[in-house]
């Protein structure tokens, strides 16, 4: 098992080689597809030297499965396993319901061959990994846990300093309780090592869970705070992709991206939308996440 730590635009990948063949858990964002291919080829060369055997996705957000199509093109026989909740959407390729259109992100169409059913195990390397449902950040997400080494692949359900945006909440669904239930599950599993979807692997799960629960409590008390966080995350993520963009082009993208309309209407309707966007950009600039250069916005 080898962790391929990526930047925030692409989720981490976890590469396995062993008696069960080779596999990669999560494949990054589509604009990093060439880099993903190079990293996987290097990992394969250091292992069997053969083709990639399987792709597994903890969930189907674009930063976790955006490299699927490129890997399937490079190794046509690769088997792709996804959580079951969105299988029909992938089969019919509904980019709206899969969340790519609402977030203003891209994900090339890919196929799936089998499902990661919660309550089952999957062979990775030379170990049997448990598949656990992990709703909250994404209602269909799964965790992978290896009980002998107590290693957890947590996706975006738990990072060292928090967890991912709770996307169902942006659409008006109640999902904060699901986040809490998933954190409780992780506590019961008591992992010795956590490999998150973003950031370095870590060993102090209790500390990370405490930080995650404090953040969750704050969001439950003040959902508007979560909405503000989500809007800034969506902006920053797109800036990571663009690196620099003119303000008029950014405004046009925000206007065309449905989640911004939802967030503004539900939580910030008393503030003119243009002023709200300027406040978001000022907050990101103040935190060191971007720099204004005349009419340009530059990612930092």
N, C-alpha and C positions, 0 to 999 in steps of 0.2 A: 504494500500500500504506500502510495506517495501522494502528498498533498501538493497540488499545483496552485499556489496562491496568486490571485489575480488582483487587478485594481477594482475600483467600485463599479466601473461600467460592466465588467464581466464577473460573474460569480466564480468562486474557487471551483476547481475541478479536483476530483479524487480518482487517481489511477490505480488499478489493481492488476496484478498478474499472478498466476498460480495454476493449480490443477483445474480450476473452473474456467480457465482462459483469461483473456484480458478484458477489462471493462473501464469505462469512464463514467463517473457520477457528475452530472451537470457539465454544460458545454460552453457557457459564456454567451456574450452578446454577438450579434451577427457582424458588426463592423470589426470585431476582433477575430473573425473566422480564420484568416490566414495565420494569425499567431496561434490560435487553438490547434490548427492542423500541425504546425511546426512543433508545438509542445507535445502533442500526442505522438507524433512520429519519433521524437527524441525519446519519449518514455518507452515506446515499443522497441526501439533499437537497443535500449538498455535491459529489456526483458527478453521476450521470445524472438523479436525481430519479425514476427508475423503480423497479420492484419488485426485491426481492432475488432474484438468479438461482440461487445455489448455497449450500449449507451443506456444510462439510467438517469431519470430526472426526478429530483425531489419535488418539484412543482413546475408549472409551465409558464412562469413569468419569463419575459424575453431575455433577461440576463442569465437565466439558467438553462435555457433550451435554444437560444439563438444560433448556436453552432451545430445543432443537430443536422440540419440539411447539408452543410458542408462536409461533415463527417460521413453521412450516408452516401454522398457523392464520391468521396474518396475511397470508402470501403462499402460497396453495394450490398454485401452480405451481412453487414453489421445488424444485430438485433437491438431494437429500441424498446425500452420498458418505461412506461409512464404511470402515474397514479390513475386510478380508474375514473375519477369524477368527471373528467373532461374528454374521455375517449371519443364520444360521439362528435364532439366539437372538432377534435383533431381529424377524425375520419372525414367529416364534411368540410373541414377547414373554415370555421366561422371566426374570422379575425376580430370581429366585434365582440362576440361573447367570450372569446379567449382573453380579451383585455388589451390587445395590441392597439386597436384603434382608439379606445378611450384614453389610454396613456400617451398616445402620440408616439409610440415606439414601433419598431419593425421586428418582424420575425419571419424568415423564409419558411415556406410550407415544408413540413416533414411528415413522415409516416410513423406509426408505432406498430410494434409486432406483438407485444404482450403487456400485461398490467402488473404493477407493483401493488398487490392487494394487501391492505393492512391485516395483520394477524398471521401472515405467512413469513417465510424466510427466503432469502436469496443468497446464493453462493457467490462470494466475492473473494478473490485470492484463494486462500485455503480455509476460509471461515464461513460460517452460516450467520448472516446478518438478519436481524429481525426488522420487519417493516411495521411501523406504527403510524396511524393517522395523526396528523398534526395541524388541525384547523386553527384559523386565527388570521395570520398574515395572508394566507390563501386558504380557502375552505377545503381545497382538495389536496393539500400538501401532505407529504409523508416524511418521517424521520427514519434513518437507518441506524441500528444499534447492534454492536457485537458484544455479547455479554461476557465472554471470557476475558477480553482485554478492557471491557467497559468503555469502548470507543463509540462516540455518537457523531454521526453526520447530521447536523441540525438544520441545514438549509438556512432559511431566514426566520425560523421560529425562535432561535436564540443566538445572539452574537455576544461577544465578550462585554459589550457596553450597550446592550439593548436588544432590539428585534426590528423586523421590517415594518413598514407602513401596514396598517390593518385595512386592506383594500375593501373588504365587504362593507366596512363602516362608511366609506366614501359614497357607496351606492345606497345608503340608507338602511342597510341590514345591521342587526345587532351582532357583533362579533368579538367585543372585548372579553366576554366571558369565555369564548373559545380560546383566546390567547392565554387566559389564566389557567384553563384546563390543560393546555399543552405544556405550560410551564410546570404545572403539578406533575404531569406525566414524566417530564425530564427529571424532576426532583426524585421521583420514585425509581427511575432507572439508575440514578446516581452515577453518571458517567465519570470516569477518571480523566478522559480526554475528550474535548469537544472540537470537532472540525466544523466551523461555521460556514455559511455561504459567503461571507465577506470577512476579511481580516484574518489574522493568524490563529492557528489552533491554540487552545488554552486548556489549562488543567483545573482552574479554580471555578468549577461549575456553580458552587454555592454562592460565591460572590457575584457571578454573572446573573444568576437567578434573582438575587436580591435587587440588583440594579434594574433588571427587567421588570420586576414587580413594582418597584417605585415608579418607573416610567408609566407602566400600565395604570397604576392608581391615579396618576396625574391626568392621564387621558380620560379615564372614567369620570373623574370629577369635572373635567373641563373638555368636552369633546371638541370644542373650537380650537383648543391647543393642538389636538391631533390633526385637525383639518389644516391648520397653518403649517405644521410640520410636513404633512403630505404634499402640500402645494410646493414647498421649498425643495423637497426631495425630487419631485417630478421635474422642476426647473433645473436643478443641479445635475440630474441624470442626463438631461438633454444637452446641457452645456459640456458634460464630459464627452458626449458623442461629437458635438460640433467643434469644441475647443474655442472657437470665436464665432460670433454671429452679430449681424447688425440688429439694432433695436427694432426697426420695422418688421424684419423677418421673424424675430422672436414674438412680437405682438401677434403677427398673423398665425404663427404656430399655436400660441396660447388660445387664440380665438377659435381655432379649428379643433382643439383638443377637448373632448367632452368632459373629462374629469374636472377641468378648471371651471367650466360652467356649473357643474354640480356643486363643487366646493363653494364657489362664490354665492350661488343661490341659497344654499342651506345654512351657511355660517357667516357670510360677509355681505349680505344683500344691502345693508345700510351704507355701504361704502362704494362709491363709483368703481366700476371694474378696472378702469385704467389706473386710478389712484391706488387700488389694491395691488395691482401688478407692480407698480413703481415701489410700493412699500416692500413687497417681497424681494425685489431686486436690491433695494437698499439694505435689507436685512442680510442678504447673501453677501453683499459687498462688505458690510460691516463685520461679518464673521470671517472674512478672508476667503470666501468660496468663489468670488469672481472679482474682476476689476473692470471699471468703465474706462474706455479709451475713446473719448468723443462719442460718436454714435455707435461704437462697438462694445460688445460685452465679451470679456476674455475669461475663460476658465482658469482657475488657480488651483 
